[in-house]
Structures are given as C-alpha cells and as structure tokens.
Amino acid sequence: MKILVPVKRVIDYNVRPRVKADGSGVDLANVKMSMNPFDEIAVEQAVRLKEAGGAEEIVVVSVGPAKAADTLRSAMAMGADRAILVQTDETVEPLAVAKILKAVFEAEQPGLVILGKQAIDDDCNQTGQMLAALTGRPQGTFASKLEIAGEEALVTREVDGGLETIALALPAIVTADLRLNEPRYASLPNIMKAKKKPIDTKAPEDFGVDVTPRLRTLKVSEPPTRAAGILVGSVDELVAKIKDMGVVA
Amino acid sequence: MKALVLAEHGGGTLKDSTLATITAATQLGEVTVLVAGQGAEASQAADAAAQVAGVGKVLLADDAAYGQMLAENVAALIVPLMDSHDALLCPATSNGKNIAPRVAALLDVMQVSDVLSIEGERTFTRPIYAGNAIATVESTEAKLVLTVRGTSFAKAEATGGSAPVESLTGAGDAGLSRFVGCEDSASDRPELTSAGVVVSGGRALKDAETFAAIITPLADRLHAAIGASRAAVDAGYIGNDHQVGQTGKIVAPQLYIAVGISGAIQHLAGMKDAHTIIAINKDPDAPIFQVADIGLVADIFTAVPELTSKL
C-alpha cells in the first residue's frame, strides 16, 4: 500500500504571532517556520506503518511557497520516500488544497491518506474532511490510534465525551490527533539522505485547480487584552476573593 | 436567510453547544434544526428542539445510519437539504468539526470555522494562530457553512418555542464506514465546555494520584468541571477529553482556576475568555500570571488543600 501524507509549512508553534499594525494579517517576515506539528504526527504514523510492513511507499505533498521544500525534506528525513511540491505564493484555502490533493490522490492511488487534524496557523480543521468528501472516501478524523485490518482501517477517534472506534473501507482519509504518536527526530545521516530523495515540483494549474480565495479577510486584529490582574499574598485572601464571587454554594 | 442547524444531542436532550448555535443562526434568519439520530433519543431531542425559542421548524431523520453520527452518512443527509437553505451552522464540537467540512466540500464552498461573532449576513470573526489573532472574514459563497464556537454565543432559551417536527428520510448508510465501539469517560460532573467553574491542573501535579488528590476535592467543593493542560494529559494524569487548549476543548466559564499550569499559548487559547482566571503557581514568572485576574504564588501541594478546606 502507498501512503500519501500532506504536510504544511507554518509558523513555529513556539513563536508568538504578531498582528501587523495595518490589520492586514500576521507578520511572518523573519519568523521561524516549521512543519505543522500535527503533520509531523501524520508523517510519523506513515513511517511506523511502513516499518511494520503495512506500507511500501510514503509520498509527502505540500502546497505552498518554494520554501515548503524544506518541510518536505524534513518529512523525507523522517522516512518518507519522495515528495511532491505544488508551488504557489498565494494563500491557499483548505478547499483548494483539498482539490489539489484530490488530483494527487487520483494520480498516486494511495491506500491511505494521513493528514494532521488542523494547521496551527489558520486553525481551520477542514482539509482532511474536504479531501474525503471530494474523493468520496470515508474519513477518520482526530485519530489517536490507527490500525490496518485487512481491507479496513480501524481508527480510534478523540471525541468530546471520550474515544470512539470506527472502521473505514480503504482507501481512507485519516487525520492525526496529538496522541496518535510521538514524532521522531531526524538523525543527521537521514537528513543527508533526504537531500537525495526526489521532489517533483508542480503548480496548481497542472491540476486544473483555481486557488483564488473564496473568503475575503477584511482585517486581522489583536484579541481583546485582559485587564491586569492582582497577586494575593495568602490563601486566606484568595478564599475571600472566591467567596465574593458567589460561586461557593 | 434560511439557516439549518445541525443539532448535537444525547440522552434525548440538546447539548448546550446546539443552543448556542441556534442563537447564532437566529442572527442570520429563519432557523430550522436538523436532528439526526436513531430511536426514542432522537425523537425526544427533536421534541426538545421544537421547544427552543427562535426555532421555526425541526427536521427529524431517525435511521440506524445516523445513530453514531458517521460523517459519510450525515453529510449525505444534509447536502440535499441545502437546496432549500442558505446556511448550515454546526456547533464547533468534535461532531460538528467532523461533519461540516465534508458538507462544505460536497457543496463546493469554503467553510468558516469556529465563528466567534456574526458581524453581518456574510461577515464573521474567527480566531487564528491559537487565538493570538482575530480575523474578520467575508464569504461570498452561494451557501454559507459555519461552525460556531459555543462559548461565544448565549444559549437560546430551551422553552418558549413551538416548532413543528417533520420526519425526513435520508439516503441511509453510505456503506463506507461503520461504528465499532466507544469508551465514554463517565462523569457526573458538569460538562467541561459548559461548566460555570473549571478547575484545571498541569504538569506540576506529578502523577495521576496526586492530580486526583489535589484537584478533585477543590472541584467537588466548587461543583466544577475538571480540566487539564496538555502536559498533564500526555503524562497520563487524566483522560484527554479533559484537555483545555487549542487542540483540546475551548472553555469560557465564570471562573477558571489554573493549578500548576505555566500558561503556554496553546493552553491559553482554550481558556483566556474565562470571566475570571485564578492562577496558583510557585513560579512568579509563569506566563499564566499575565492573563490571571487573581494570582497566588505558592506551593500548590500546600496551598490548594488549604484553599479547599477554607472554602
């Protein structure tokens, strides 16, 4: 089975984003960028399936600027075999990404697609579900456990009240939640080897996908700031404050 | 505008997140509520939806295919209904986040996720970058597909309405997926996302026993839901459905008490809209104190039991 893993280059999760003064967006100039943390988990899961003999090839794909090639190299250093970069300098919305991924899905015919559950920049949580819809395949979102059992993928999902397990007919689309696994660090030899692995560069037009945004961002602003708080000196003072709130029966 | 709300229900009643989503929908226009499910629980939930103030009509799809809210089946049920509706609103719960984008793609429209406010018929605000920025977006799509952050809208009144309930037959089982089983984390505490008071613990709690020994009595005393940071969940102190943050649950209680939580941006994304935040931490430089209304710099292992006993 071939596994397709879409990855996204995003602002590093440790960086506190700064809203631009003109309200046009978040300032990404000279900010550290990394692979979206959920996508690292998706790559790790694909590599583990391959190591367990459940997959022959792992193809990673990214839609983004030329620098997204670095993200693809990171994924190949973790164990992916080859990469596809769909290069564009536009901001591409989940629906357009899903359409590009659908075309890649049809060309590559993977048995499984593993995505991250959401990207930490737009926080949309849509692409995997949209890809599943467009390909007409079942979806296992927010996966914390994934097993291949014959012609089915068994996916344990993190849902609001606990966990639920569903069985999906393959090919299936799975999105990774945080607890699916602990992604590995790429070793130096693997980073060197990854430089020799192939990246096939394409453009959205190659897939006939129009990436013009459907939503217009009118402005981006800072969230309301909270008024400065106070420090109390003792538990007794804190008790008095809580009692004043009337939350104690 | 005609708005369709996908109800999230359980045990024959609507979840609070659905009532909040109905409030959002009433800001757009006429409201129809879709209850998909199976058996008596679904029909009771439909009756409950009919009582909700502001609801014009309730559609009930009672079929084994919808009992577990599998996305493949429920999305296929919703898509034809969008011929006669202009907007779909789902609560931004694990269910809503699972189903809404599938519907959006089938309709070939972009979804607006996690709507915080409705600024106009087609203009919405939503958080990006873990809530560190708020984007105002305008959709010119033929159909609106929105997921709604429950803590940002007041709950619709559960009584006062008298909407008719119509039965609906959908396409049934798409045959792509099946439900195998679930592990509910049974709890008689208030639901985390709708609790008035939340007591949360972090990595500093050391282990599951200590977490329970320190956090549970305080939560009991305040009739609070129990939350946790990702560090506490990953370390196995408590189940992941207690995680508060960008990747866990978003809460906005009256009172949030953060015990031994440093306040990483991913955690703050889940709780910084709480009305009052109390932080108890021994590190005076912990970022949590920057958002806390009331802070206490103290050793949690002595301060929290003392607090519990004095309340």
Interface residues (C-beta under 8 A of the other chain):
Chain A: I11 Y13 R16 P17 V19 V26 E93 P94 L95 A98 K117 Q118 I120 D121 D122 D123 C124 N125 Q126 T127 G128 Q129 M130 L131 A132 A133 L134 R137 P138 Q139 G140 T141 F142 S144 L154 R157 E158 V159 D160 G161 G162 L163 E164 T165 I166 A167 L168 A169 D177 L178 R179 P213 R214 L215 R216 T217 L218 K219 V220 S221 E222 P223 R226 A227 G229 I230 L231 V232 S234 V235 D236 L238 V239 K241 I242 K243 M245 V247 V248 A249
Chain B: G10 Q68 L70 A71 E72 A75 T93 S94 N95 K97 N98 I99 A100 P101 R102 V103 A104 A105 L106 D108 V109 M110 Q111 V112 S113 D114 T123 R126 P127 I128 Y129 A130 G131 N132 A133 I134 A135 T136 V137 E138 S139 T140 E141 A174 G175 L176 S177 R178 F179 V180 G181 C182 E183 D184 S185 T193 G196 V197 R221 L222 H223 R230 V233 D234 G239 N240 D241 Q246 T247 K249 Q254 L255 I265 Q266 K272 T276 I277 I278 I280 F289 V291 A292 D293 I294 G295 L296 V297 A298 A303 E306 L307 K310 L311
